[in-house]
Amino acid sequence: MDHYDIVIFGGGIVGLSVAYGLKDIGLRVVIIESVLPRPDIDKDILFPNAKRFSALNQASKLLFQYFGIWNHILNTNTSAFYRVEAWERDSFGYINFDEGLTKNHLRPLGYVIENQEVHGLLWQHVSNLNHMTIVIRKKITGVSVTDKEALISFTNGTMISTSLIVAADGTHSWLRQHAKIPALFWDYRHHALIANIRTEIPHKDAAYQVFHANSVLAFLPLKDPYLSAIVWSLPPEKAEYLMNASERVFNQKLSVSFDVRLGLCNVVGSRQVFPLQGCYAQKLISNRLVLVGNSAHTIHPLAGQGLNIGLMDAAELIGEVRRLQHQGKDIGKYQYLRRYERQRRYNTHKILLSTEGCYRIFMGDHLGKKILRDSLLRMVNQLPGIKSYLLEHAQGMTHIPNWLR
């Protein structure tokens, strides 16, 4: 029976980041991609032709710089944005983040990456590492845990042992359920519609977000100055309607919903829709098991923090495993993993609460809510101190592990 120091379930960006961060400390690591053959676990791998984009903050950039692959990421379809504008439609509520500075004096507020390209880069680098094994599409039949190791059995009758299992297998994590870790789920009653959009006016390296009574529309700037990726959070029936509408109708609806801020909009390529669901695991660890990424938490995309939180899970776990390995301690022992759980529960809980608070405030057409959010947007926009505080949190620098600083 083969023994590995760490078994990582899930070969997405977060799982691969954990593996790559442990590349040079002599641990034997195996990555098992797709514990279960279900399309809702890792859409980025099962549908490689579907372009999806995410916003990265400064903390995530630091992690990729530590890996030594940031320049490679910049050479992919990655773009920087230097300004963020948000407003409520048919209202006076407006806020912008740029501190009145130009690109020559201000580091980017964030970066827009193409998930599949970054995933491909990580996969390529991890595949070339020593002490690293990648297993594709191997189904497991069970996991049993003892005081000294975890035993994983597969459908073909083979078995491996490990000191630590990392669950990076998505929102519907089989490992989390198998370990009987309770998780709170909630339905946003919204679907996200994503597409690439060519605009009449260049985006000028700015990200935009407009709030409606029952939807949130975000434009993320791409390398082409006239091309943006949209994430449109909508009621399910409206999302399906826009998904299936003709290009002419869709372009008209989108341009109007965006207040024609960048002129007329034209969809490029396919549109996709997927449901939005929140998830929060009540524990992040069990004996010889640790949760990272979507297996631990899933939030609404309006703040653009989903992938960033997962990458900080990876960074925190990398730091803890390195520390335990250096001290000669058992990397999978429950009492040693509690430090990881304390750090990540505190930080993710704050982000989740703030994101949920924004979502609740900005959804709904109640007059009192509308007055409240308009007043909040105007007040924050006029107070540089609060804007700087929010910007620092959005860039992730307040939630970064100490070792990465």
C-alpha positions, 0 to 999 in steps of 0.5 A: 500500500502506497503512503503519501504525506498529503492527499488533495481531492480536487484539482481546481485552482485552490487545490493545485495552489495548495500542492504547489505551495508545498513543492520544496519541503520533501513531502509526497503529495497526490492530487486526485481530480474528481472524486465523483463524476458530477458536473457541479463539482468542477465546471472549470475542468469538465467544461474547459471551453467555457470561458469564465473570469474572476477578480484577483486582489493584491493578496492573491497576487502575492501568493502567485508571486511567491509561487514564482508564476505571476509573470506567467499569469500576466502573459495570459488573458489577464488585465489590471483595473485601476478604478471601480465605479458602482451606482444604483440605477435610477438613483443618486447613489454612486461610489468610485474607488480610484483615490483620484490618482492615475495609473502611474501613481496607483497600483492596480486595485485588482486583476481579472484572470481567465480561470481556465488559463490560470488553472492550466498554468498551475496544472502544468507547473504542478505536473512537473514537480518531484514528489507529486502524483496526479490521478485523474478520474479515480473514484473512491469507495471510502475513507477511514481515519485512525490516530496515525493515518487516514486510509483511502480505498478506491473502486478498483480495490487499491488503497493508499494511506496518508497523514492529511487529506485536503478537501478541495472538491467543491461546494457539494464536497463528498469528503465534508459529507463523509466526515459528517461536518455540518454545513449551512446552505442558503439559496440566493434565489438568483442565477448568475449569467456570464458572458463576454461583451464588446462595448462601443466605448472603451472601459479604460481599465475600470470595473463597473457595478450597477445595482437594480432592485432585484439584480446586480450587474458587474462589468470586468475589464479585459485586455481588449479595451472594448471587451469586458466580462459580465456577471449578472445576478438575476432572478432565475426566470429572468436569467433563463429568458436572457440566456435564450433571447436573441442577440439583438434582444439581449444586447438591448436589455443589457445596454439599458440595464447598464445605463448605456455607460459604455455605449451599446453592448454586443455579446461575444460568443456564448452565454451561460447561466448557473444557480447561486447558492451560499454555503458555510461549513460549521467546521473547517477541520476534522482529524486528518482532514482540512477543508479549503475553498468552496468545500468550506464556503461559497458566497455571492459574487457581488464582492468578487471575493470567492476565489480570493478567499479560497486562495487565502485558505490555501496560503494559510494551510501552506504556512501551517503545514510548512511550520509543522513539518519544520517542527517535526510534528504530525501535519494531520493531527487535529490539535495542530490543525486547529490553528488553521481553523481559527485563522480562517474561520475568523477571516472568512466569517467577516467577509461572509457577513459583509458580503451578505449584508451588502446583498440584503441591503441592495436587493429589493425595491422597498422605499426604505431600503432604497433610501438607505443604500443611496445614502450609504453610497453617497456617504461612503463616497464622500469620506476618504477614510472609509473608502480607504478602509474598504479598499484595504479589505477588498484587496485582502491585505487585512486577511493575509497570513503572516508568512506571506507578508 
